[in-house]
Amino acid sequence: MPNTPDNLRYSTEHIWAKTQEGQSVIRIGVTDFAQEALGDVIDVTLPEIGDGVQAEIACADVESTKSVSDVVSPISGTVVARNEELADSPELVNSDPYEQGWLMDIEVDPSKAAAELAALQDATAYARATGG
């Protein structure tokens, strides 16, 4: 059964979101359910710091031995940090998707953040949706 931490929010595209620094920055990554489905991750392509991202629009790619999958942002805003460790160790997405395998931090668009965060599922709903 995939790990689904209670302190995160989840998109239907299997991306988790964690509030950082008050409500202004959201850290995102691939869920345990998604990394299991992907198989062995061999490359991660992330946007540059300063790039804008839009909710429900692909902003990154995760390549596994099976396929290349889009990372669909759960939130709109600006990339303020990216996990540079993934360049040399993309397997962190598999081994530790919620801590060391995080993808990026997004400074939220304040005019959209409340509605976008409210649209995400809590751990119970996400676990139910993924058969957990």
Helices and strands as residue ranges (DSSP letters): E 9-10, E 15-20, E 25-30, H 32-38, E 41-45, E 52-53, E 58-64, E 68-72, E 77-82, H 85-88, H 92-95, E 104-108, H 113-118, H 123-129
